[in-house]
Amino acid sequence: MEDRGHEISFTEKESDFLRFLLTASNTSQSVLLIKNTTASQTNAFGEICMNILYSEDLDKELLESLRKYKGLVRQLGDRTVSLNARRQLIREHPKKLLNILKLTENILPI
């Protein structure tokens, strides 16, 4: 099976946003920020999920811990899902997305 993932590249603004979400001590503030993402931030979440789906070099422990979020990861990583639909998913599941980010922070290039 070929590796369909690609290198994640974020702009400085998106990297700063993701870094802030990961380091913020106030979860409710992070959730509020996630619920009000811009289009580029929504696409950044989609990039992360797409790379989770298609990367072959993720360890089994990480994949096992992400298993309970597989539906959300699949939908956010699917480029055929519209931007508005992905935004709606993000608004409905901000804590799940924050947990996904925290689990994958070691593999994110931020």
Buried (B, 14 or more C-beta within 10 A) or exposed (E): EEEEBEEBEBEEEBBEBBBEBBEBEEEEEBBEBBBEBEEEBBBBBBBBBBBBBBBEEBEEEBEEBBEEBEEBBBBBBBEEBEEEEBBEBBEEBBEBBBBBBEBBBEBBEB
